[in-house]
Amino acid sequence: MVPAGRAQSVQLETTVFRPPGAGPFPLLIINHGKAPGNPKFQSRDRFIYLATAFVRRGYAVMVPMRTGFANSTGKFVEYGCNMTANGYEQAGDIADVVRFARTQPWVDNDHIVLAGQSFGGLASMAAATQDLPGVRGIMNFAGGLKVHGDLCNWQGALVKAFGEYGRRNKLPSMWMYGANDSYFGPELVARMHGAFTAAGGKADLVAYGAFKKDAHGLLGNRDGAAVWLPEVERFLAGVGMPTREVYAVAEPPAQKATRYAALDDVGAVPYVPQRGREQYREFLNKATPRAFAISATGSWGWAEEGENTNEKALAACQAASKEPCRLYSVDNDIVWSEHGTAGRN
């Protein structure tokens, strides 16, 4: 729990990843987005793929949940369609995390970078208007904040916010936005970047192509590193941060494929009723990573993309089952065995 806010009275739930040893290590601070609904019910973010890449390169990584999110204390404060104020409000927590990190003996105080996804990207760019000792740059992944519905001109408000942040910008940044981002499309991104740089901000825009169904989920997808890692390494080198891999980090154990049935043999799925088999048929059109779980009671659950798809599929199944759920299919393989859970590679 990291202290933040006025009088440091707020406690921010923070996940920390560290290489072995005492350090000091260069540091990455990753700032999360906002899911629809009450922030208190938002799941704790870990950004496991980005964090793993940085730990391999000798970095410590901190992923703080900001005020009012998940198990962090305090009340989430928002300013409606005033995107400039929304960004500044969140930036206060980021600055507090930087200050706290620099007091830790395992942190290299002179080698810190920030990354932000979606609302965390907007907040990180707002934080870059402050004096943040030791911070060398910002990585903005699909940064912004979308207002659902036609309540206001939130797109114009975002352009205005980035213009303000550009005018006060103190740190170099790299921006990554995909062509099929469901929140911030190419035309809006061009306007935001144009306003930022025209006002004096330093930002290299990486406008990559489409990524799977929605580029907004790039960081949370196992396959996203092929897109972001080369650009991240280039940016890190440009701001004097390490890029060479120095530690081995094991990949999660893979589920072993079985010969129980063909992947597209819908009728072979055991236990589940016809509705469950129809759900499995639809599941076969989902993007990877993906997983489908079943139980002897006829329950099922599935998950696609993002992190921990196996665990999420099992949890969705287990929510409706009194018997243990097991994985039936993972990605493009059947992993089911009549004799118990399939082995692991």
Secondary structure, DSSP 8 states (H G I E B T S, - for coil): -EEESGGG-EEE-EEEE--SSS--EEEEEEE----SS-GGGS-----HHHHHHHHHTT-EEEEE--TTSTT--S-----TT-HHHHHHHHHHHHHHHHHHHTTSTTEEEEEEEEEEETHHHHHHHHHTTS--TTEEEEEEES------SSSS-HHHHHHHHHHHHHHT--S-EEEEEETT-SSS-HHHHHHHHHHHHHTT--EEEEEE---TT-GGGSTTSTTTHHHHHHHHHHHHHHTT---S--S-------B---SSS-TT-GGG--S--HHHHHHHHHHTTS-SSEEEEEETTS-EEEEESSS-HHHHHHHHHHTT-SS-EEEEEETTEE---TTSS--B-
